[in-house]
Amino acid sequence: MKRQLRPILAAVALLCAPLAWSQSGFPDSTLNTSSDPQQTGATNSSQSGAGDVSQSSSGDASQSGAGDTSQSGSGDTSQIGAGDTSQSGLGGPQDTFSHPEKLPPLNLFNDAVSHTGYSFNFSAGTMAQYVSAGNGLSSYWDNYSLFSGGISIVQARPKLLWSAGYTAGVNTTVGTTNYGNYSNVNQLATAQIIWQLASRWQFRLKDTYFYSDDPFQPFYTYIGQPLPNYPNPIIYFPQTVVEQNQATADLTYLLGAHDSVDFTGGESFQRFLRGVSEENLPGFSGLWDSVTYSGGGFYQHLFSSKLAAGEGYVFTALDFGHGQSRAGVQTFQTFASYKFSPRLQVSGWVGPELTGTKDLVPVFCLPSGCLVEIQRNSYFNVAEGGSVSWIASSKNAMGLQYVNSITNGGGVFGAVKFYQVTATYGRPLTRKWRLGAGFVYANSSSISNYNGSQYLYSSQGTVSLGRQLNEALTLNTYYSFIHQTQNYYGLLGVPVTLTTSGVGFTIRYTWNHALGR
C-alpha cells in the first residue's frame, strides 16, 4: 500500500507546484532615481574629479528652437505601484497571471525591471521664420513645422546608471526662395553610462547625435563649467542640414578624501548635407565637414567644502575638409571653483595654449586639377574661461560664462581664435508659467592659411515662455534670432550680414511609466 501511495503523492505535488509558483508574489518596491539622466552626469572634464555631478553642458531644452526635440529623460519614474491586480490576462503588470501554465509571473524579472523607467513623448510645432541678407542677397519668409515622437529609458542600479533616448520626426519647410518646399527627417539620440568600477574608480560615457535642418537647434543656449575646445557650432547657413555627434568619456580615480585624477577623451563630427547654393551666396565654394578628437588628464584637490582647484592638460586634433586644413592644439590648465554660498558659485581656468596648423593652399587651378602648396604654422596664446552661477532668489536664476581659446570654426574657417560670452536667465512667473532667456555672443577669427584674415561676429538669443497644461502636456512659445557679420574667402569680396529670426510654439505630450512595482 505504501508503494502505491508514493506515486500518487508525487503526482499531486507536481500538479500543485505551478499554482504555488503563481501565487508566490513579492513585496512592492519603489524606484528612487533621478528622472533626468543629465542630472546624474559627471562634471565637465576640465573640472574633473569627485565634484558635483549635476553639471551639464548640453543646454536647457526649453531654450531650443522649433519642435523642442530634446529628450526628457525617463520622466517621473517614482509613480510605480503594484499594478491593478483586479485585471487578468495581459492587461498590465500584475502580481499573478490568470494562466500560470502559459506565462511566468512578473516577479521572475523583478531584479531587472524594478530600477527601470521609460518615457514616450510626442511633439508638434510650427515657426514663422524670416531670413535677411545684405549686399543684394535675397530675403524671404518661410514656415517651418515639426512632428516628432520618441522614447527614452533609464535604469539605476547600485553601481551602474545608464540611460538612452531616441526622437525622430519630419520637418516641413514652405516658402523658401532657393530650395522651394521640402521635407526633411529630424533625429536626436542620446546615451549615457555612469559605472562605479570599484570603490575608487568611476567611468562615465556620454554621446549625443542629431540630424536636423532646424535653424536654431545647433545653437541651444547652455551654461556650464567652461570647457576648452568645445565643438559648439558657431555659424548659421540657411536651409542647411546639419549632422553632428559629440561623445565624451571620463575615467576618475579617487586618490583620497580630497584628491582625484581624471582621464578624459572625446570625439565629435559635424557635417553639412545640404550646403549653401551659388545662387544664394555667389562666389561661395562650399562647406567643410570637420572631425575633432581630444584627450587629456586632470588632477583636482578639494581644499574645503567650498574651494576646489587643480591642474590639467588637453590635446585636441582638428580636421577640416578631409585633410584640407588641420590643427593640433595643446592646452595646459590651472582651474579652480569656489562656492560663496548655496546660491552663488564661481569657477574658472587659465593656461598657455600651443597650436600647430597644416593647410593645403591652392596656388592655381586648371580643369584637370589644382596645384597646392603645403603651409605649416605655429601659434602661442593664453586661453581662459570662467562661469558664474547665481540663484538670486527662490524664483530668479542667472548664469554667465566666458571662454577664449583656439577651437573649431565650423563650416568654412578651419581653426579659429574664439571668444564667446553666454548669459542665461530663468524664473517661474506663476505656478504653471515659466520664463527662460539666453544670449550668446561669439567672435571668430581664422588662423588657417587657407582662409586667413577671415572673421565672423555672431549673436544668438532665445526667449521662451512655457506652460504646464497638465501632468503630460506642455506648451512652449518662443522667439529666437541669429545675427552674423561675416567675411569669407571669395564671398563677394566684402563683409556680408545675415540675420534670421523666428516666432513659434510647440506642444509636447510625455507619458512616463516604470517597469518595476
N, C-alpha and C positions, 0 to 999 in steps of 0.2 A: 504494500500500500504506500509506503514512504517513497519507493522508487517511482510510482505513478504520480505522486503529488509534486515531486520536484519539477518535472517538465511543465506541469500546469501553472505553478507559481512563476516560473521563468517567463512563460508566455504572457501572464498578466502583467508582470513588471515591464516587459517590452511595450505593451500597449499603453501603459500609463506614463512611460517616460516622456513622449512628446508633449502630453498635456502638462506635466510638471515643468518641462522646459519653457513652454509658452507662458506659464503663469509666474515665472521667476521674478520678472520686473527688476527695477533698480531705483534707487533714490533719485529725485530730481536734482539736477546740477545746474548751476548758474555760471555763465561765462562772464568774466570781468576783464575785458580787454579794451584797448583804445579803439574807437570806431574809425579813426582816421589813421591809416598806417604811416602817414607823413609825420604824425606826432610822436612816433616811436623811433624815428630815424636818428641817424648819428649826426654829430656836429660836422660842420664843414671841415674838409681835410686840412685847411690852413689853421683851424682851431681844434686840432685833434685831441685825442686823449679821452679821459673819462668825464668830460664836461657834460653840460646839459644836452640831452639827446633830443630835445624838442625843436632844434633849429632846422629849417628847411629853406632851400634857395629856389624852390620851384615856383613860387609865386602864388598869390591868392587867386583861386579860380573865379572869385567874384569880380576880379579886375579884368576878366578876359573879354575877348571880342565876341562876335556873333556866335550864337549857338552854345556858348558855355560848355564846351566839350570836355571839360576837365573831369577826372574821376572823383567820385565822392567817397572812396574807401568802401568799407563794408557796411557803413551806416551804423545805426544804433543796434548793436548786437546784444544788448542786455535784455531785450524782450524775448525771453526764451520759453518759459513754461514747459509743461509736460505734454502738451498736445491735448486734443479733445478725445478722451478715451471713450466717449459715447459713440463715436463713429466706428465703423467696421470696414474691413477690406483695405483698400489702398487710399482711403480718404485723407490721410495725413499721418504725421508722427503719432504713434500710439505706444502704450506700454506692452500690449499684446496684439497679435493678429487673430482674425476670426478663424483662419485655417492654418494652424502651425505646421501642418504636414506639407504645405506648399511654400510658405515664406518663413524665413527666420525672424526672431524678434529683433526689434531695432537696437536693443541694448547689446547685441553682438558687436556693433560698431561704435559703442559709446565712447571708447577711448580716443577714437579718431575724429569724431564729429562734435564732441562736447565743447571743444575750444574753437569751433569754426563758425564764421558768419559770412553771409553773402548778401549782395545787393543788386537789384535791377534798376536801371534808370532809362528814362525816355525824355528827349528834349526836342523842342521845336522853337524856331526863332526866325526873325526877319530883321533886316537892316537896310536903311537907305544910305547910300554912300556917294560922296562927291569927290572926284579926283580932279585936281587943278595943277597945271604945269605952266611955267613961264616960257619965254623965248619962242612964242608962236606955236608951242606944242598944244595938242587938243585937250580940252577939259570936258567932262561929261558926268552925268548921274547914272548910277546903276542900282539895282536892288539885289540883295544877297539873302538867300533863305537857306535854312538848315533843318534837316530832320535826322535824328540820330537815336540810337539805343545802345546800351552796353550792360556789362556785368562786371562785378568786382567781388573778390573773395579774400578773406583774411583768416589766418589761423595763428593762435598764440599758444605756445607750449612753454614749459618751464625754462627751456634753454634755446628755444627756436621760435622766431616770429617770421612769417612770410605773408606776403600779400601780392595780388596780381589783379589787373583790371584791363578791360578792353572795351572801347567805344567806337562805333562805326556809323557813318551816316552818309547822306547825299546832300551836297551843296548845289544850289541852282542860282546862277547869276544871269540877270536880264538887263540889257540896256548898254552894254559896253560898246565903244566905238570901233575898236580894232579887232576884237575877238568875237563879236556877236553874242548870242545867247548860248550858254553851255552849262553842263552839269559836271560835277566832279565828286569823287569819293573823298570823304574826310575820315581819318583814322587816328586814334590815340590809344597807346598801350603803355602800361606801367607795370613794374615789378620791383619788389624789394624783399631782401632777406636780412635778418639780423640773427646771428648764430653765436651763442656762447660756447666756444670750443672747449674751454676749460675755465677754471676759476679765475684765471688772469688774462685769458685770451678771448677776444670778440672779433667776429668777422661781419662786415656789412657790405651789401651789394645793392645797387640801385640802378635802374635803367628806365628811361623814358623815350618813347618813339612817337612821332606824329607825322602825318601826311595831310597837307591842307592847302587850300587857296584862300582861306580866311585871311584878309589883310592884316588883322590885328593879333592873330593867335601867336605868332613868334615873338610878339612884343609884350607879353604878360609882364605887368609891373610886379616886381618882387623886392623883398627886403630880407636880408640875412647877413650872416657873417661874410666879410669880404673875401673873395676868392680870386687870386691872380689867374690870368689867362682863361677866364671863364668864357666858353664859346657861345656867348649870347649873340643873337642876330642883331645887327645894328643898322641894316639897310633895308628899305622897303622898295619893291618893284611892283607896279600894277599888274594884276592878273597873272602873277607868278605862282606856280605850285611849288611849295617848299616841302622837302622831305628831310627830316632831321632826327638824329638819335644821339642821346647823351647817356653815358654809362660811367659809373664810378664804383670803385671797390676800396675798402679800407680794412686793414688788419691792425688791431690795437692790442698792445700788451701793457698790463698794469704792473709797473715795477714795484710799487708800494702804495701806501695810502694817499700819497701826494704826488706821485710821479708816474708818467706814462709815456710810451713811444707809439707812434702811428706810422704805418707804411701804407701809401695810397697810390692808386693808379686810375687812369681814366681814358676814355675813348669817346670821340664824337665825330659825326659826319654831317655835312649839310649839302643838299643837292637842290638844284633848280631845274624842275622838269618841264616848265613852260616859261621860256625866257622872254626878255623884252624884245619887241619886234623892231625892225629897221624903220617901219612907218611910225611907230610910237616915239622912238628915240633915234633920230637919224645919226649915223656915224658910229653907233654903238656896236661892238663886235661880239658881245655875248657875256654870259655869266660864268664865273669859276665855281665849280664844286670844290669842297675842301674837306680834309680829314685832319683830325687832331689827336695826338697821343700824349699822355702825360704820366709822370711818376715822381714820387718824392717820399721824404721821410721827415718826421717831426718829433721833437721832444717837448713835453709840457710839464711844468711844475705848478702845483696848487699851493700858493703861499698861505691862503686863508680861504674861508668860505666866500669871500668877495673878490679876491685877486688871483689870477692865473696868468702865467707867461711862459714863453718858450722860444725855441729856435727851430728852423726848418729849411728844407731845400726842395725845389721843384724844377724838373726839366720838362719842357714842352716842345714837341715836334709838330710843325705846321706844314701841310702840303696843299697847294692850290693848283687847280687845273692839271692834275695828274703829273706833277713834276715841273710844271711851267715856272712856278715860284715856290721856294721852300724857305723855312726859317727854323732855327733851333734857339730856344730861349731858356736860360738858366737864371733862376731867381733864388736868392738867399734871403731868408726872412727872420726878423725878430718880431714876435707878436705878443699881445697882452690883452686881457679883458678885465674890466672892473665893474662890479655891481654896487652902485652907490646905495641903492635901496631895491626892494622888490619891484618897484615901478620904473627904475632908471638903470640902464646897463649900457656901457660904452666898451668898444673893442677896436683894435687897430693893428696894423702890421706895416713894416717898412724894411727895405733891404736893397742891395745892389742887384742889377739885372744885366746880364751879358747876352747879347743876341748876335747870331750869325745868319746871314742870308745868302741864298744862291738863286740866281734868276737867269732864265733863258731869254735874252733880249733880241728881237728881230733886227737885223741890220738892213736888209732889203728882201723883197719877196718877188717871186716870179710865179707864173701859173703852175709850174711844176713843184713849187715849194719855197721855203724861206731859208735864208742864211742867218743863223743865230749866233750870238756871242754869249758865252757864259761869264757872268759877273758875280763876284763874291764881295761881301762887305761885312763888317762887324760894328756893333754899337754898344755903348755903355750908358746906362742911365740908372736913376734911383726910382724904384717903384714903391708905391704905398697905397694903403687903403684903410678905411675906418667906417664904423657904423655906430649909430646911437638909436636905442630903442627906449621909448618913453611912454608909459601908460599914465597920462596926465591925471585921469580920474577914473571912476568906475565906468565911464561912458566914452572917454576920449583916449585913443591910442595913436601915437605918431612914430614914424621911423625915418631915419636919414642915413644914406650910405654914399661913400665916395671911393673911387678906385682910379688909379693911374698905373698903367702897365703896357707892355707890348702884348698884343693879342690878335685874334682872328678878325680881319677886316670884313670878311663875308662878301661873296659875290664878285667884286672886281678889284679890290685893293691889295689883296695879299695880307702880309703882316702890317699892322698899323701901330702907331703911338696913340694910345687910347686914354681918354678921360671920360668919366661918367659920374653923374650925380643922380641919385634916386631918392624921392621923397614919397611917403605914403601917409594916409590919414584914414581912420575909420571910427564910426560911432553908431550906436543904436539910436534911432530917432524916437521910436516907440517900442512897445513890446514885440511888434511884428515887423516894423520897418527898420532898415539899416542902411546907412550911407557909407560909401567907400570911395576913395580917390587916390590916384597915384600919378606921379610925374617923373619922367626920365629925360635928362639932357646928356647927349653923348657928342664928343669931339674926336674925330679920327683923322690922322694924317699918315699917309702911306710911307713906309720905309723901304718898299720894294723898288729896285732899279727899273723893273718893268713898268711900274706905274708911279714913278717918282713925282713929287710935287703935286700929288692929287689929295683931295681932302673931302670930308663930309661933316656937316654940322646937323645934328638930328635932335628933334624934340618929340616925345610921345607922351600921351596922357590919357587917362580914363577916369570918368566919374560915373559911379553906378549907384542905383537905388534898388534895393531888394526887399521883397516882402514874402514872409512865410504864410501862404494861404491856409495850409493845414499841415498835418504831420508829414504828408507825402508831396504836396505841391509847393513849388517855389517860383515866384515871378521876379524877374530881374530886368530893369530898364537901364540904359547906359548911353553915354556919349563918349566916343573915342576919336583921337586925332593923331596924325603923324605929319610932321613938317620937316623937310630936309632941304638944305642948301648944299649942292654937290658939284664937284668939278672932276669929271672922269677923263681919262686919256682918250682923245679923239672924239669927245662928245661936244660938237658944235664949237669947240674952242673957247667957250665961255661957261661960267657957272650956270647951273640950272636949279630952279626952286620947284620942288614937288610937294604937294600937300594933298592929303586925303583925310576925310572925316566921315563919321557915320553915327547915326542915331538908330537905336533898335531896341528890341526886347526879346527875351526868351522865357519860356515856361518849361519847368522841369518836374518830372514825376519820379520819385525814388521809392522803391519798395525794399525794405530791409527785413531780413529774417536770419535765424540761427539754426544750424543743423542740430545742435545739442538741445537738451531739455531745459 
